[in-house]
Amino acid sequence: MFGVLKTSSAGWEPELRSEWVGHVCGTCLALGRAGQPYRFLTNYDSALISALTDAQSDEPVPRTEHYCPLRKSRRAVIVSREATSTNYAAALTTLAMATKITDHKDDGDGLIARWPKVFGFLARRARKVSQRFAERTGFDLQSIEEHVADQDHREAQQGADFFYYSEPTEKSLSTAFAHTAVIAGKPGNQQLLAELGGLCGRLMLLFDSYEDLAEDREKGQFNALDAAARDAEVKPLAEKIFFEAHGRIREILPQLDLVRSQLVEKLLIGELDRVGRKALGLLEPEQGSSGQASEPQP
Protein backbone atom coordinates (compact mmCIF):
# COMPACT_ATOMS: atom_id res chain seq x y z
CA MET A 1 0.00 0.00 0.00
CA PHE A 2 2.99 2.29 0.44
CA GLY A 3 5.98 3.05 -1.76
CA VAL A 4 5.71 6.59 -3.09
CA LEU A 5 8.19 8.70 -1.12
CA LYS A 6 11.91 7.98 -0.98
CA THR A 7 13.61 10.88 0.73
CA SER A 8 16.41 11.40 3.22
CA SER A 9 15.58 15.14 3.48
CA ALA A 10 19.23 15.93 2.72
CA GLY A 11 19.66 19.56 1.73
CA TRP A 12 16.41 20.68 3.32
CA GLU A 13 16.11 23.75 5.52
CA PRO A 14 17.12 22.70 9.08
CA GLU A 15 13.74 23.53 10.68
CA LEU A 16 11.78 21.68 8.01
CA ARG A 17 14.11 18.70 8.18
CA SER A 18 13.75 18.56 11.99
CA GLU A 19 9.98 18.63 11.67
CA TRP A 20 10.08 15.76 9.16
CA VAL A 21 12.48 13.69 11.28
CA GLY A 22 10.08 14.20 14.17
CA HIS A 23 7.29 12.46 12.27
CA VAL A 24 9.54 9.63 11.05
CA CYS A 25 10.93 8.98 14.53
CA GLY A 26 7.52 9.29 16.16
CA THR A 27 6.08 6.71 13.80
CA CYS A 28 9.04 4.43 14.53
CA LEU A 29 8.45 4.65 18.29
CA ALA A 30 4.71 4.12 17.89
CA LEU A 31 5.42 0.92 15.95
CA GLY A 32 7.74 -0.14 18.75
CA ARG A 33 4.78 -0.28 21.11
CA ALA A 34 3.80 -3.52 19.35
CA GLY A 35 7.32 -4.95 19.70
CA GLN A 36 10.75 -3.71 18.70
CA PRO A 37 10.90 -5.65 15.38
CA TYR A 38 7.96 -3.64 14.07
CA ARG A 39 10.11 -0.51 14.14
CA PHE A 40 11.92 -1.84 11.05
CA LEU A 41 8.69 -1.24 9.12
CA THR A 42 9.06 2.53 9.48
CA ASN A 43 8.90 4.23 6.08
CA TYR A 44 8.49 7.71 4.70
CA ASP A 45 4.99 7.15 3.36
CA SER A 46 3.64 6.19 6.77
CA ALA A 47 5.35 9.23 8.29
CA LEU A 48 3.58 11.34 5.65
CA ILE A 49 0.27 10.25 7.19
CA SER A 50 1.39 11.66 10.54
CA ALA A 51 2.62 14.88 8.89
CA LEU A 52 -0.64 15.28 6.96
CA THR A 53 -2.64 14.91 10.17
CA ASP A 54 -0.47 17.46 11.96
CA ALA A 55 -0.72 19.91 9.06
CA GLN A 56 -4.51 20.07 9.51
CA SER A 57 -4.64 20.19 13.31
CA ASP A 58 -5.37 23.53 14.98
CA GLU A 59 -3.06 22.48 17.79
CA PRO A 60 0.21 20.74 16.82
CA VAL A 61 0.26 17.03 17.62
CA PRO A 62 2.01 16.21 20.94
CA ARG A 63 5.79 16.13 20.86
CA THR A 64 8.51 14.94 23.20
CA GLU A 65 12.30 14.93 23.47
CA HIS A 66 14.04 11.69 22.57
CA TYR A 67 17.50 10.20 22.17
CA CYS A 68 18.24 7.61 19.49
CA PRO A 69 21.48 5.80 18.48
CA LEU A 70 20.54 6.28 14.82
CA ARG A 71 20.82 10.03 15.41
CA LYS A 72 24.18 9.45 17.13
CA SER A 73 22.26 9.76 20.42
CA ARG A 74 21.51 13.40 19.76
CA ARG A 75 18.49 14.90 21.45
CA ALA A 76 15.58 15.64 19.11
CA VAL A 77 12.02 16.84 19.51
CA ILE A 78 9.80 14.23 17.88
CA VAL A 79 6.10 13.49 17.60
CA SER A 80 4.96 11.48 20.61
CA ARG A 81 4.36 7.77 20.16
CA GLU A 82 1.11 8.37 22.03
CA ALA A 83 -0.14 10.84 19.40
CA THR A 84 -3.14 9.78 17.35
CA SER A 85 -1.26 10.71 14.18
CA THR A 86 1.61 8.29 14.81
CA ASN A 87 -0.73 5.52 15.94
CA TYR A 88 -2.72 5.92 12.74
CA ALA A 89 0.48 5.79 10.71
CA ALA A 90 1.45 2.62 12.61
CA ALA A 91 -1.97 1.06 11.89
CA LEU A 92 -1.57 1.59 8.15
CA THR A 93 2.04 0.41 8.17
CA THR A 94 1.31 -2.89 9.89
CA LEU A 95 -1.75 -3.43 7.69
CA ALA A 96 0.47 -2.93 4.63
CA MET A 97 2.87 -5.53 6.02
CA ALA A 98 0.08 -8.07 6.50
CA THR A 99 -1.24 -7.41 3.01
CA LYS A 100 2.19 -7.70 1.38
CA ILE A 101 3.00 -11.00 3.09
CA THR A 102 -0.37 -12.44 2.09
CA ASP A 103 0.11 -11.34 -1.53
CA HIS A 104 3.55 -12.94 -1.77
CA LYS A 105 2.29 -16.12 -0.10
CA ASP A 106 -0.61 -16.38 -2.54
CA ASP A 107 1.74 -15.76 -5.48
CA GLY A 108 4.22 -18.36 -4.29
CA ASP A 109 7.11 -15.89 -4.11
CA GLY A 110 10.54 -16.70 -2.64
CA LEU A 111 11.04 -17.59 1.00
CA ILE A 112 7.41 -16.88 1.81
CA ALA A 113 6.36 -19.72 -0.50
CA ARG A 114 8.79 -22.10 1.21
CA TRP A 115 7.38 -21.44 4.69
CA PRO A 116 3.75 -20.44 4.08
CA LYS A 117 2.57 -21.37 7.58
CA VAL A 118 5.23 -19.26 9.24
CA PHE A 119 4.54 -16.23 7.10
CA GLY A 120 0.81 -16.80 7.32
CA PHE A 121 1.16 -16.54 11.10
CA LEU A 122 3.19 -13.33 10.74
CA ALA A 123 0.53 -11.83 8.47
CA ARG A 124 -2.24 -12.63 10.95
CA ARG A 125 -0.15 -11.22 13.78
CA ALA A 126 0.49 -7.98 11.85
CA ARG A 127 -3.24 -7.71 11.11
CA LYS A 128 -4.06 -7.96 14.82
CA VAL A 129 -1.42 -5.37 15.67
CA SER A 130 -2.86 -3.09 13.01
CA GLN A 131 -6.32 -3.51 14.47
CA ARG A 132 -5.12 -2.44 17.92
CA PHE A 133 -3.49 0.68 16.50
CA ALA A 134 -6.58 1.46 14.41
CA GLU A 135 -8.89 1.22 17.41
CA ARG A 136 -6.98 4.12 18.99
CA THR A 137 -7.81 6.30 15.99
CA GLY A 138 -11.41 5.32 15.24
CA PHE A 139 -10.46 3.82 11.89
CA ASP A 140 -12.10 0.73 10.36
CA LEU A 141 -9.46 -1.41 8.64
CA GLN A 142 -12.10 -3.24 6.64
CA SER A 143 -12.71 -0.08 4.63
CA ILE A 144 -9.26 -0.57 3.10
CA GLU A 145 -9.17 -4.35 3.05
CA GLU A 146 -12.26 -4.51 0.85
CA HIS A 147 -10.46 -2.47 -1.81
CA VAL A 148 -7.26 -4.53 -1.52
CA ALA A 149 -9.25 -7.73 -2.00
CA ASP A 150 -10.46 -6.47 -5.38
CA GLN A 151 -6.93 -6.26 -6.82
CA ASP A 152 -6.63 -9.92 -7.85
CA HIS A 153 -9.93 -9.75 -9.72
CA ARG A 154 -8.74 -6.68 -11.61
CA GLU A 155 -5.43 -8.25 -12.55
CA ALA A 156 -7.20 -11.26 -14.05
CA GLN A 157 -8.70 -8.97 -16.71
CA GLN A 158 -6.38 -8.35 -19.66
CA GLY A 159 -6.51 -5.36 -21.99
CA ALA A 160 -8.06 -2.83 -19.60
CA ASP A 161 -6.64 0.64 -19.14
CA PHE A 162 -4.15 1.49 -16.37
CA PHE A 163 -6.77 3.22 -14.24
CA TYR A 164 -8.86 0.05 -14.07
CA TYR A 165 -5.89 -1.76 -12.53
CA SER A 166 -4.92 1.11 -10.23
CA GLU A 167 -8.41 1.69 -8.84
CA PRO A 168 -8.13 -0.65 -5.81
CA THR A 169 -4.86 0.97 -4.78
CA GLU A 170 -6.31 4.43 -5.38
CA LYS A 171 -9.35 3.66 -3.25
CA SER A 172 -7.18 2.25 -0.44
CA LEU A 173 -5.06 5.38 -0.17
CA SER A 174 -8.08 7.58 -0.73
CA THR A 175 -9.69 6.08 2.37
CA ALA A 176 -6.45 6.34 4.34
CA PHE A 177 -5.85 10.02 3.50
CA ALA A 178 -9.45 11.06 4.12
CA HIS A 179 -9.38 9.74 7.70
CA THR A 180 -6.58 12.17 8.59
CA ALA A 181 -9.20 14.93 8.33
CA VAL A 182 -11.39 13.10 10.85
CA ILE A 183 -8.48 12.74 13.28
CA ALA A 184 -7.50 16.40 12.85
CA GLY A 185 -11.06 17.68 13.24
CA LYS A 186 -11.23 19.08 9.71
CA PRO A 187 -14.10 17.15 8.05
CA GLY A 188 -14.25 19.77 5.31
CA ASN A 189 -10.96 18.41 3.98
CA GLN A 190 -12.17 14.85 3.52
CA GLN A 191 -13.29 15.06 -0.09
CA LEU A 192 -10.11 16.71 -1.32
CA LEU A 193 -7.94 14.41 0.76
CA ALA A 194 -9.73 11.41 -0.69
CA GLU A 195 -8.82 12.64 -4.17
CA LEU A 196 -5.27 13.41 -3.06
CA GLY A 197 -4.84 9.91 -1.63
CA GLY A 198 -6.24 8.37 -4.79
CA LEU A 199 -3.69 10.24 -6.90
CA CYS A 200 -0.86 9.09 -4.63
CA GLY A 201 -2.13 5.52 -4.93
CA ARG A 202 -2.14 5.86 -8.70
CA LEU A 203 1.45 7.08 -8.69
CA MET A 204 2.51 4.33 -6.31
CA LEU A 205 1.34 1.64 -8.72
CA LEU A 206 2.75 3.58 -11.67
CA PHE A 207 6.27 3.79 -10.22
CA ASP A 208 6.25 0.14 -9.18
CA SER A 209 4.95 -1.00 -12.56
CA TYR A 210 7.49 1.03 -14.51
CA GLU A 211 10.48 0.02 -12.39
CA ASP A 212 9.48 -3.68 -12.33
CA LEU A 213 8.47 -3.94 -15.99
CA ALA A 214 11.46 -5.96 -17.24
CA GLU A 215 11.50 -8.28 -14.22
CA ASP A 216 7.74 -8.88 -14.37
CA ARG A 217 7.97 -9.75 -18.06
CA GLU A 218 10.83 -12.15 -17.43
CA LYS A 219 8.93 -13.91 -14.65
CA GLY A 220 5.60 -13.80 -16.45
CA GLN A 221 4.01 -11.79 -13.65
CA PHE A 222 1.24 -9.23 -13.96
CA ASN A 223 2.27 -5.64 -14.60
CA ALA A 224 -0.34 -2.91 -14.87
CA LEU A 225 1.53 -0.87 -17.49
CA ASP A 226 2.37 -3.93 -19.54
CA ALA A 227 -1.27 -5.02 -19.50
CA ALA A 228 -2.49 -1.56 -20.50
CA ALA A 229 -0.03 -0.58 -23.25
CA ARG A 230 2.08 -1.98 -26.06
CA ASP A 231 5.88 -1.75 -25.82
CA ALA A 232 6.27 1.58 -27.63
CA GLU A 233 3.47 3.15 -25.62
CA VAL A 234 4.62 2.26 -22.11
CA LYS A 235 6.96 5.21 -21.46
CA PRO A 236 4.69 7.91 -23.01
CA LEU A 237 1.74 6.49 -21.07
CA ALA A 238 3.70 6.44 -17.82
CA GLU A 239 4.85 10.04 -18.28
CA LYS A 240 1.34 11.20 -19.14
CA ILE A 241 -0.14 9.57 -16.03
CA PHE A 242 2.59 11.02 -13.83
CA PHE A 243 2.38 14.62 -15.02
CA GLU A 244 -1.41 14.69 -14.98
CA ALA A 245 -1.63 13.20 -11.48
CA HIS A 246 1.11 15.35 -10.02
CA GLY A 247 -0.34 18.45 -11.64
CA ARG A 248 -3.67 17.74 -9.95
CA ILE A 249 -1.91 17.23 -6.60
CA ARG A 250 -0.40 20.71 -6.96
CA GLU A 251 -3.91 22.08 -7.55
CA ILE A 252 -5.43 20.31 -4.55
CA LEU A 253 -2.94 21.28 -1.85
CA PRO A 254 -3.72 25.05 -1.80
CA GLN A 255 -7.44 24.22 -1.51
CA LEU A 256 -6.99 22.25 1.71
CA ASP A 257 -7.56 23.87 5.09
CA LEU A 258 -4.02 23.44 6.42
CA VAL A 259 -2.67 25.17 9.50
CA ARG A 260 0.93 24.18 8.75
CA SER A 261 1.39 23.47 5.05
CA GLN A 262 5.12 23.81 4.36
CA LEU A 263 6.19 20.22 5.12
CA VAL A 264 3.32 18.59 3.25
CA GLU A 265 3.93 20.80 0.23
CA LYS A 266 7.63 19.94 0.31
CA LEU A 267 6.83 16.23 0.32
CA LEU A 268 3.97 16.09 -2.16
CA ILE A 269 5.17 18.74 -4.60
CA GLY A 270 8.97 18.85 -4.46
CA GLU A 271 9.87 15.34 -3.32
CA LEU A 272 7.15 13.54 -5.25
CA ASP A 273 8.22 15.38 -8.39
CA ARG A 274 11.82 14.25 -7.86
CA VAL A 275 10.83 10.65 -7.09
CA GLY A 276 8.59 10.44 -10.15
CA ARG A 277 11.15 11.91 -12.52
CA LYS A 278 13.81 9.55 -11.18
CA ALA A 279 11.54 6.51 -11.48
CA LEU A 280 10.70 7.38 -15.09
CA GLY A 281 14.28 8.24 -16.05
CA LEU A 282 13.55 11.96 -16.49
CA LEU A 283 15.82 13.37 -13.78
CA GLU A 284 19.14 14.72 -14.97
CA PRO A 285 22.12 13.92 -12.69
CA GLU A 286 22.60 17.56 -11.65
CA GLN A 287 18.92 18.14 -10.91
CA GLY A 288 17.49 18.02 -7.43
CA SER A 289 14.02 18.57 -6.09
CA SER A 290 12.68 21.53 -8.02
CA GLY A 291 9.30 21.73 -6.34
CA GLN A 292 7.73 21.97 -9.78
CA ALA A 293 6.36 19.29 -12.06
CA SER A 294 6.30 20.23 -15.69
CA GLU A 295 6.58 18.12 -18.79
CA PRO A 296 9.99 17.99 -20.51
CA GLN A 297 10.37 20.46 -23.32
CA PRO A 298 10.78 18.90 -26.80
N, C-alpha and C positions, 0 to 999 in steps of 0.2 A: 504493500500500500504506500510505502514511502520510497524515495529515491530521486528527488528532484534537486535538492540543494547539495552542493559539495564545496564548502568554503572553510578556510582557516581564519578568515577575517584579517589576514596579513595586509598591512598597508592602510587599514582603516584608521579613522580618527580615534584617538585613545578612549574618549568617553563612550563612543558608540561601540567600540570593540569590547570594553568592559561590560557594557549593558548586555551585549550578545553572549559573552562568556557566562554572565550571570544566569541566563536562561539555559544554556547548555549544561552547566554544572548543576543547576537546580533540578533539571530533568534527570540527570545522572543520579543524584542523591535520592530523588523520589523513587526511581527504579530500584535503588538499593534497599528500600523498605521491604521489598518482596524477597530479598536475598542478594548478596553481593554479586553473584554471576550475572544478574539481570542488568547490572550497570554497563556491561559490555554492549548492550543493545542501544545505548545512547547514540542518537544521530541528529544531524542538523535539521531534518524535516520535522522531527518530533519537537525539537526546541522551538521551531517556528510557531508551533501551535501555542506554546506558552507565551511567546513574544506577541502573537496576534491577540491573545486574550488580554495581556497587559496593555497593549496599545489602545484598547477600547475602554479600559476600566477608568472610572473617574478618580479612584484612588489607586496608586501603584500597587501591584501585588506585593505581598510581604517578602521582605528580604532579610538576610542574616549574613554575618561574617563567617568565613570558612577557610580552613587550610587544606591544601591538597598536594600530595607528592607530584602530581602531574603538572602542577604550577610551580614546581620547585619549592613547595611548602609556603609559597607566598600567600599572605592574607588577601582575600577578595570578598567583595560584597556580592552575594549571589541570591537568586530567588529561592525562597524557603522550600524545602521538600514537603512542607505541610500545605503549601499554596494550592488552591484548586487548579490553577493553570498547569503546574508541574504534574499534578496527579492525573489530570486529563491527558497530558502528553504521554505519561507513563501508560495509561490505559490503552491508547492507540498504538503505542510502540509494542507492547506485549501482545496485543491482538494481531498486529502485523506479523510478529514472530510465529504465532500459532498458525496463521493462515499460510505463511510461506512454507513451514514444515509440512503441513498437510498437502499443499500443492506438489512439493517435491516427492513426497511419499506416494501420492496418487500417480505421479508421472514416472515413478521408478528411477529417480535420479540418484546417482552416486551412493555415498555412505548411507543415506537415509533409506534407500531401497534395500540395503543389506541388513539393516536392523530396524525394520518397520515398527516393531512393537516398542522398542526403546524410544524412537522418535515420536511415535504415536502418543506415548505417555507424556513426553515433553510438550507436545502440542496441547494436550488436554490440560496440563499443568499451567502453561502460559495463558490459556483461555480463562482458567479460574482466577489467575492473578489479575488478568485484565478486567475481569468482572468486579473484583474487589476495588480496583482503582476507579472504575467507572461509577460504582455506587456512590463514591465520594463526590462525584460531579453531577449526578442526576442524568447520566447519559445511558441510553439503551443500546448495548452492543449489537443487538439483533438488527437494528436499523442499518448497520453497515454490512453485517454478515449476509443479509438477504441479497444485497447487490453483488457481493463477492461470489456467492453461489451461482450467480447467473453467468459468470465468465466462461465456464466450460461449455455451456450451451452455445454461447456466441462463437466461440472458437471452432465449433463443429461445423459452422456455416462458412462455406468458401465463397469468395467473390463479392463479399459485401464491402462497403466503404470503411475507411479507418474509424470513423466516428461510431459505427455500429459496434466495432470491437472495443473501443475505448469507453463506451457508455457505462459499464459496470464500475470501472475504476473512477470515472468522473463522478458518478453518483456517490461512491464511497467517500471520496474526499469532499464532495459537496456537503454531505451530511456532517462530516467531521468539522469542517470550517464553520458551518452555520451554528454549531453548538457553542462555539467560542463567544458568540454574541449573547447567548443565554447566560453563560457563566459570568460575563462581564456586565450584565444588566443593560444591554443595548439591543433589544429585540428588533429595532428598526434596521439594524445592519444585516439581519439574517438572510434576506433575499439576495443582496449583493454578495455576501460572503459565500452563499451557496454557489453562485455563479463563479466566484473567484476560485473556490475549491475545485469545482468541476474543470476549470481551465488548467489548474495545476495537475489534476489527475490525468488530463489529456496529454500534457507535456511529459509527465512521468512515463506513461506508456510509449510515447513517441521516442524519447531518448533511449529507453531500454530497447525498443524494437530496432532503432537505427544502429545502435552500438552492437547488438547481438545478431544482426542480420546474417553475416557470413557463417557464424557458428550454428545458428538455428537451421540454416539451409543444409549445412554439412550433416547435422544430426537428424534432419528430417522433422524438426520441431516447429510448432506453430509460431508465426511471426506476423503481427498485425499489419505492418507495412508490406511485407511480402505477399500477404493474402489480398491486400487492397490495391496493389499497383504492380505493373510490369517492371522489369529491370530498369529501363531507361527513365521511368517515371518516379522511382523511389525517392531520389534526392530532391527533385523539384517539389514533390508532394510533401516531404518532410519539412522543407524550408517554408513552404506556404502555410502549413499547419502551425509551425512555430511562430512565425511573424504575426499571423492573425491572432493567435491565442495571447501572445505576449503583448501585442498592441491593445487588446481588450483589457488585459490586467492593468495596464497603465491608465486606462480610462476609468476603471472601477475604483482604484485606490483613493483618488481625490473625493469620490462621492461618499466614502465611508465616514461615519462619525467616529473619528479617532482622536483621542486625547494626546497620545504620543505617537506620531506617525513615522519619525525619521528612520528607526530601525527596520520596520516592516517595509518601507519604501526601498531601503538599501538592499534588502534581501530579495524582494519580489520584482524589483525593477533592475537594479544594477547587477546583482549576483545571478539572478535567473537568466538575464541576458547573456552574461559571460558563460554560464554553464551550457546554455542552449547552443551558442555559437561554437563552443569547444566540441560539444557532442556531435554537431553536424559538420565539423571541419571548416568552420567559417572564421575562426579566431586566428588572427595573425600573431606570430610569436611575440611581437613587441606590444600587443594590445593588452589592456587590462579590462577592468570592469568599467564600462563607459557610463552606465546608468541609462543608456538609451538603446532602444531596439529598433533598428531601421534596416530595410532590406539592402543588400549589397548593390552598389551602383554598377551598371553594366560597363 
